[in-house]
Amino acid sequence: MDFRLSEEQEALRESVRDFAREVVAPAIAEHYEQHTFPYEIIRQMGKMGLFGLPFAEEHGGMGGDYFALCLALEELARVDSSVAITLEAAVSLGAMPIYRFGTDEQKARWLPKLLSGEALAGFGLTEPGTGSDAGGTQTRAVLEGDEWVINGSKAFITNSGTDITSLVTVTAVTGTRPDGSKELSTIIVPSGTPGFTVAPGYSKVGWTASDTHELTFDDCRVPAANLLGERGRGFAQFLRILDEGRIAIAALAVGLAQGCVDESIKYAKERQAFGQPIGAYQAIQFKIADMEMKAHTARLAYYDAAARMLAGEPFKRQAAIAKLHASTIAVDNAREATQIHGGYGFMNEYPVARFWRDSKILEIGEGTSEVQRMVIARDLGM
Ligand SMILES: Cc1cc2nc3c(=O)[nH]c(=O)nc-3n(C[C@H](O)[C@H](O)[C@H](O)COP(=O)(O)OP(=O)(O)OC[C@H]3O[C@@H](n4cnc5c(N)ncnc54)[C@H](O)[C@@H]3O)c2cc1C
């Protein structure tokens, strides 16, 4: 058992860390405040190859693996989560369904620009009336001749409305199975298709420099060839995508938790109270020690889940554990980092305020903490 990174992995981590500190950190506060999408940062991340990390070179990828993506996400989120979630959603939710389930034609048409970061794709699963219970999907797609006609709406879809969004994959009911249950399928809807409307961006508590919209489909027609993979495989497809995505979200949460440690150490050494730096008080040292312990153990949990996935072993339970633990400790660390910063921690100009606002969604997105517990309990035979 060896948890040390290879030279190549270490080099990737270093280069993303430098990029986060030198390029993301100086520019992101303004985007966060103004709720604007950081196109220039995303363009540079594309040039670095981050959007192609876990994909084969024959499709325009970097020939790395999912763990490489996780390392990059951790380093980005250590500085900023809006940029990190944009990459996470673009790769593991946007491009991955086409990479895993698409036809050769679909891959050739869509992947090159998605993997270079010149285009983004959204993953349209959640609906206004149903999130955790994805089987409750109401959006319908009916095959009329050689076209799917889609009607319904989707809620909270990341990367669905940027200037460079090229498509959204939409989960829809396409029929009824012999046992009476819904037949779910996934359909590719290109941006700009008539009948596909993107609502203005939500006003969010956190991740304010990321792109999130409600989408509506009103007699939206796309070619029959836009079906992703087999008809009726929609449920299995999104379960696989979400299982993997949980490891990536865990890595992002670890990054945020570690960023809280970084900022807290810096502040505790500078801030004076009662004649000495607050970092000299054991109460503050213990908070920081606990924060480091939590970030470290959550990192081991996502390393383990990623290692199992890459080895082709079952990883559903470990991915849910990693996501549940990492998101919980990210919220803990953000709260404690804010506490260590006192009143300044409540001021938006301090990174810890951003960490605090960005942490809560980690316990909700890509499966709530309750859903992770359901997955773990089910895997334990309950
Ligand atoms: C910023 C942001 C970005 C997002 N990006 C995307 C995206 O790109 N694509 C996408 O498809 N979705 C996206 N989502 C949606 C996200 O995945 C859902 O919000 C999440 O899955 C929860 O669904 P819900 O909001 O409908 O909550 P609900 O499912 O309504 O849950 C409400 C509460 O009830 C609890 N609950 C539900 N069922 C049970 C049960 N059986 N037992 C115990 N408790 C239960 C939940 O845990 C939660 O606490 C995004 C959300 C946000 C906020």
PDBQT file of the ligand as one rigid body, heavy atoms in Angstrom, charges set to zero:
ROOT
HETATM    1  C1  LIG A 401     -25.317  25.100  -7.425  1.00  0.00    +0.000 C 
HETATM    2  C2  LIG A 401     -25.928  23.796  -7.823  1.00  0.00    +0.000 A 
HETATM    3  C3  LIG A 401     -25.457  23.130  -8.957  1.00  0.00    +0.000 A 
HETATM    4  C4  LIG A 401     -26.066  21.945  -9.363  1.00  0.00    +0.000 A 
HETATM    5  N1  LIG A 401     -25.658  21.350 -10.550  1.00  0.00    +0.000 NA
HETATM    6  C5  LIG A 401     -26.387  20.317 -11.051  1.00  0.00    +0.000 A 
HETATM    7  C6  LIG A 401     -26.122  19.810 -12.355  1.00  0.00    +0.000 A 
HETATM    8  O1  LIG A 401     -25.196  20.257 -13.052  1.00  0.00    +0.000 OA
HETATM    9  N2  LIG A 401     -26.914  18.814 -12.837  1.00  0.00    +0.000 N 
HETATM   10  C7  LIG A 401     -27.936  18.294 -12.120  1.00  0.00    +0.000 A 
HETATM   11  O2  LIG A 401     -28.629  17.416 -12.620  1.00  0.00    +0.000 OA
HETATM   12  N3  LIG A 401     -28.203  18.742 -10.865  1.00  0.00    +0.000 NA
HETATM   13  C8  LIG A 401     -27.470  19.748 -10.332  1.00  0.00    +0.000 A 
HETATM   14  N4  LIG A 401     -27.746  20.233  -9.071  1.00  0.00    +0.000 N 
HETATM   15  C9  LIG A 401     -28.846  19.647  -8.313  1.00  0.00    +0.000 C 
HETATM   16  C10 LIG A 401     -28.409  18.866  -7.074  1.00  0.00    +0.000 C 
HETATM   17  O3  LIG A 401     -27.765  17.686  -7.448  1.00  0.00    +0.000 OA
HETATM   18  C11 LIG A 401     -29.687  18.632  -6.235  1.00  0.00    +0.000 C 
HETATM   19  O4  LIG A 401     -30.036  19.887  -5.674  1.00  0.00    +0.000 OA
HETATM   20  C12 LIG A 401     -29.499  17.583  -5.176  1.00  0.00    +0.000 C 
HETATM   21  O5  LIG A 401     -29.355  16.309  -5.768  1.00  0.00    +0.000 OA
HETATM   22  C13 LIG A 401     -30.689  17.540  -4.218  1.00  0.00    +0.000 C 
HETATM   23  O6  LIG A 401     -31.894  17.498  -4.879  1.00  0.00    +0.000 OA
HETATM   24  P1  LIG A 401     -33.067  18.530  -4.494  1.00  0.00    +0.000 P 
HETATM   25  O7  LIG A 401     -32.480  19.879  -4.474  1.00  0.00    +0.000 OA
HETATM   26  O8  LIG A 401     -34.228  18.282  -5.377  1.00  0.00    +0.000 OA
HETATM   27  O9  LIG A 401     -33.443  18.148  -3.013  1.00  0.00    +0.000 OA
HETATM   28  P2  LIG A 401     -34.529  17.040  -2.561  1.00  0.00    +0.000 P 
HETATM   29  O10 LIG A 401     -34.268  15.762  -3.264  1.00  0.00    +0.000 OA
HETATM   30  O11 LIG A 401     -35.893  17.628  -2.669  1.00  0.00    +0.000 OA
HETATM   31  O12 LIG A 401     -34.154  16.866  -1.032  1.00  0.00    +0.000 OA
HETATM   32  C14 LIG A 401     -34.571  17.773  -0.012  1.00  0.00    +0.000 C 
HETATM   33  C15 LIG A 401     -34.094  17.202   1.323  1.00  0.00    +0.000 C 
HETATM   34  O13 LIG A 401     -34.752  15.954   1.563  1.00  0.00    +0.000 OA
HETATM   35  C16 LIG A 401     -33.785  14.944   1.801  1.00  0.00    +0.000 C 
HETATM   36  N5  LIG A 401     -34.282  13.660   1.311  1.00  0.00    +0.000 N 
HETATM   37  C17 LIG A 401     -34.785  13.383   0.078  1.00  0.00    +0.000 A 
HETATM   38  N6  LIG A 401     -35.124  12.085  -0.004  1.00  0.00    +0.000 NA
HETATM   39  C18 LIG A 401     -34.834  11.529   1.213  1.00  0.00    +0.000 A 
HETATM   40  C19 LIG A 401     -34.957  10.220   1.762  1.00  0.00    +0.000 A 
HETATM   41  N7  LIG A 401     -35.422   9.186   1.048  1.00  0.00    +0.000 N 
HETATM   42  N8  LIG A 401     -34.542  10.030   3.024  1.00  0.00    +0.000 NA
HETATM   43  C20 LIG A 401     -34.044  11.046   3.773  1.00  0.00    +0.000 A 
HETATM   44  N9  LIG A 401     -33.916  12.316   3.304  1.00  0.00    +0.000 NA
HETATM   45  C21 LIG A 401     -34.296  12.544   2.040  1.00  0.00    +0.000 A 
HETATM   46  C22 LIG A 401     -32.552  15.403   1.041  1.00  0.00    +0.000 C 
HETATM   47  O14 LIG A 401     -31.388  14.757   1.525  1.00  0.00    +0.000 OA
HETATM   48  C23 LIG A 401     -32.592  16.898   1.327  1.00  0.00    +0.000 C 
HETATM   49  O15 LIG A 401     -32.056  17.142   2.600  1.00  0.00    +0.000 OA
HETATM   50  C24 LIG A 401     -27.124  21.396  -8.610  1.00  0.00    +0.000 A 
HETATM   51  C25 LIG A 401     -27.562  22.045  -7.454  1.00  0.00    +0.000 A 
HETATM   52  C26 LIG A 401     -26.995  23.234  -7.074  1.00  0.00    +0.000 A 
HETATM   53  C27 LIG A 401     -27.556  23.941  -5.865  1.00  0.00    +0.000 C 
ENDROOT
TORSDOF 0
